[in-house]
C-alpha cells in the first residue's frame, strides 16, 4: 500500500457519489476526498428527481446530510466537470476519479407522433416541478386530458402532481413559480398506461397507496385491464410487494361507480402499449394496442387498438445517463463501460478512473442497490491503491492545486458551509409562509447565498 495520502475526486453529489465517498472514507486508505457537484446544491435526484409531496425525501436527505456534515468529505458545488475543468485536468490533481453523475434525461420512446410539441419527457417535467435551476421557469399546462406512458414510481409522481390540487401541494417545498403554473392547469383526467399486467407493474406499494389518498382525485382501474398468467401468479407468490400492489389495484377495480365523485381522475390502464401519438400539428390523442400475457409474464400485441382523446403525452419509460466529456460512453446502454466499477476504454481498464451508480449500471435499483454498487467500486479502488497503480497524471495536489485553478478561471464554486447557508435561507423563506421550506430556483441567487455574496433575492 502507498504510504502517502491519496487524493480522490468524486464527480456527482447525489446518493451514488455520497455513498461511495462515505465507504471510501471508512476504508483502510489514507485518503482525502473531494466531492464535485455541478449545481450549488447537493443530493442530486433526491432534491431534483422526487416529487415535493413525497414523504421519503426527508429520510434519504437526512442520511446524506449526516455523511457530509462530518466534514471529512469536502463538497465543492457549482463546478461543471467538462467545462469549468476537464476530466483530464482533474486527473492531473487526483490519483483517482470516481464518476457518479447519475441519469437525469429521458429514455427515448420510438413511436410515430412522439415529436409533436405536447409530448414531454417525464424527467424534464420532474426537473421543472422540483425547481432545477437549469430548466425553464414555466411549463405548458393546457391539457384537460393527459397520457402518462410507464408504470414506475416516476409515472405515479408525474400523474399525482398533474392531478393534485395546488392547495394540497402548497404546504410542501414546491417552488412558487411551479405552484402558480399548476394553478392554471385545466386538467381533469390523467391516464397511466402500462404494457404488461398488474403483476408486472413497477409501482411500489407505498407509492400506490399514496395515490389513493390525494384529496378530490379518484383512482380508476378497469376490469378488462386485469389478467394473470402463470408468470404473474409466480410473481405474486414470491414477492410480498407484488402481492400488495395487485391487491391495491384490485380494490380500485371493485369500487362502486357512485362513489367516484371527485373533480379529477387518475386512470390506470394495463395490458396496453403505445402505438402512435395522434395529431398533425398538436397532440389530439394516443393510440394504444391491447396486449396479452404469454404465460411467463411477457406480453405480445393483439392487433386491437384503442384511441384515447388526450392533449398531452408524458413518457416515463426510464432515465438515461449523459456522457461526460473525456470519459468513454456506451451510446446504446447509456452507461460508462466498466468492469465492476473500473472504467474501460476499448476493452482495456483506464487506471485511476471508476464509475458508480446509474452511470455505471443503468437507471435501475433503489438506494440499497446504490450502496452495494458503491461498495463494489470502492473495493476495487482500494485494491488498485494497494497495488500501487493509482497516481495522478500531474502534480497530484488535490484541492490545494485545483481550487486556485478554478478561482483563476472565475468559477464561483461553493462549499458545504455554503449549502448550510442556502438551506437556512430556504428554511427562513418557508417559515415566513408557514411552510417548512421554499426552494430557491434561480441559480444566481443559490450561488450568491452559498458564497455569502450580495444578491437581489430573486427566487425563480
Number of C-alpha atoms within 10 A of each C-alpha: 14 13 9 9 11 21 23 27 25 27 26 28 29 24 26 30 29 28 26 26 27 21 15 24 17 10 12 10 17 16 18 19 24 21 24 27 28 21 23 28 27 29 21 23 18 19 21 22 24 21 24 25 18 12 13 13 15 12 10 15 17 10 13 20 14 10 16 20 14 9 11 15 21 19 27 27 25 22 21 17 20 16 9 16 16 15 19 16 15 24 23 20 24 29 27 28 27 25 26 26 28 29 24 21 16 18 19 14 15 11 11 12 18 20 15 18 13 22 19 18 22 28 25 19 16 22 22 23 27 24 28 24 19 12 16 12 17 14 15 12 17 15 20 16 20 28 26 27 24 25 24 18 19 25 24 24 24 23 24 21 19 21 26 20 21 19 11 12 15 18 17 18 21 22 23 17 17 18 16 12 16 24 12 12 17 15 21 17 22 26 20 24 23 25 26 26 24 28 26 22 18 17 20 15 18 14 17 17 15 15 18 16 11 16 14 14 22 22 21 19 20 15 13 10 19 18 15 20 17 13 17 21 16 14 18 21 12 11 11 11 18 23 17 18 23 18 16 15 21 16 10 17 18 12 13 8 8 6 8 15 11 12 14 22 23 25 19 22 24 27 24 26 23 21 18 17 28 21 13 9 11 16 23 19 20 23 18 21 20 22 23 22 20 13 13 14 20 16 18 16 15 11 10 10 15 14 14 16 15 22 23 26 27 23 24 27 21 23 22 22 24 18 17 16 13 11 17 17 21 13 13 6 13 21 24 29 26 25 16 18 27 25 26 20 13 8 10 12 16 15 18 22 22 27 33 33 31 25 26 28 21 19 19 11 12 8 13 8 14 20 20 16 23 27 19 15 26 27 16 16 24 17 14 17 19 15 11 12 16 23 19 23 16 14 13 21 15 22 21 10 15 18 14 12 14 16 11 9 11 10 16 16 24 26 21 20 15 23 22 15 18 24 20 14 19 19 18 16 18 18 13 11 13 12 16 16 22 25 26 25 22 18 19 18 21 30 23 20 23 26 19 14 9 9 12 8 13 12 19 20
